Amino acid sequence: MKKLLIILLFIPLIFACSSDDNDDANSNDPIVGTWEIFYSETLDSRTNQWGGGFDTPIGDYTWIFKSDGSYDIIDSGFLDQNMGTWTNMGNNIYKITDAEGEYSDTINFLCSNNIFIYDYDGTYTTLEYFQKEGYNYQNCNELTYNAN
């Protein structure tokens, strides 16, 4: 009886330590999904002034972040595609790795994770604004731009 009691005590530990192969740690990350650029702006280092615009038609430059930690960038304007991996490092820092190297970039989410602002390399000199596919950035009242 004592052995049975000991075995019954360890059963919950066995199930707590097992993992479900279908459980994907990245599936709840806000970056997972298809994102379309709608605005970009750059700080001119000579004049210290921001310039920006809605130059890229929505859907022409798309990022697809997958829950398996991979991503695709599709640039229809140049008929180009870039692939790589991503990792959420915490504190809005994402490690983006492609064929050219590894980058630590800042990504800030707005409007219930339907908008993100991509700060390439964390330097705050080039910002790209993306909306989740199917969302209209004009519905976001949290957006502000540096360029006038």
N, C-alpha and C positions, 0 to 999 in steps of 0.2 A: 504494500500500500504506500509506503514511504517513497519507493522508486516511482510509482505512478504520479504521486504528488509533485515530485521534483521534475518529472517530464512535463507535466501540465504547466508548471511554472515557466519552463523554457520555451514553450510553443509560441507565446506572444513575441518573445525576443527573436525567434527564427523568422516570423513573418514581418516583423518591423525592420529587420536587416535585409530582407530580400527586396529587389527592385523590379519594377515592371519595365520590360524592354520597350514598351510602347510609350512610356512616360518620358517626354522630352523636356529637359530643363529649360530650354529657350522658348518654349511655346507661349509663355506668358510675357515675354519681353515686349515692350511697346514698339520696338523697331521691326518686329516681324510683320511682313505684309508688303504690298506694292505701293511705292511712293512716286509721286510725279512732281518735278520741280515747277514752281510757278513764279519765283522771284529770286534775284541774286543781287548782291551789292558788294562793292570793294572799296576799301579805304586807300586813297591816293597818298602815298608816303611823302610826296613832294609838297602837296597843298594841305594835307591833313583833312581833306574833305571826302565825304562818302559820295559815291556815284552808284546808281542802281537802276534796275528796270525789270519789266516783265517781257524780256526779249525772247525767251524760249517758249514756244507754244506748249501748253499742257499736253503731256503724253509723248513729247519728243525726246525727253530725257527722263528715264524711269529707273529707279532702283528697286530691286526685288530682294528683300531680306528673308531668308528661309529659316525655319526653326531648327534646322540641322547645323546652323552656324555658317552657312554659305550664303553668298549673294551674287546677283547678276546686275550689271549696269547696262542698260540698253540706250544707246544714243542714236535715234533714228535720223537725226540731222546729218550725222557722219557715217551712218550705217555701220556703227561700231558696237562691240560688246566687250565688256570687261567682267571678269569673274574673280572671286576670291573668297575669303572667310572673314567673319566678324566675331568679336567676343566683347561682351559687356564687362568692363573692368570696374564698374560702379562709379558713382558721382558724375553721371552723364559722360563718362569717358568710354569710348569704344575703340578697341584695337581693330583696325582694318588692314587686312593683308591681301596683297595682290602680287602679280608677277614682278612688279617693280620694287616692292618692299613692304615694310610694316609701318603703320602710322597710328598714332594715338590722337584721335579726333574727338572734339566735344560735340555732343548732340543734345539739344534742349527740346523737350516736348511741350506743346501747348494744346489748348482746346481739347481736353480729354484724350490726349495722345493721337489726335488726328492731324496735327501739324508738327513737323520738327524743323529746327534751324540747325544746319550743319556748319560748324566752325572748323574749317579745314586746318588741321594741325594745331588747333587751340591758340592761334595767334590773334584772333579777332580782327583780321584784316580782309578776309573773304568769307562772306556768309551766303549760304544757299538755303532757300526756303522750300520745303516739300510738303505736299498734302497727301494724305492717304487716299489711294484710289477710291473714287466714289464720293469723296468729301469735297465741299466747296470752301476754299480758304476765305471767301468773303463772309462766311458765316462765323468766323472766328473774331471775337472782339478783344482778344488778348494780343493781337499782332501790333507791333510797332516797327518802323523801319528807321535806319540811321540816315539814309539818303533823303533829301527833300524832294 
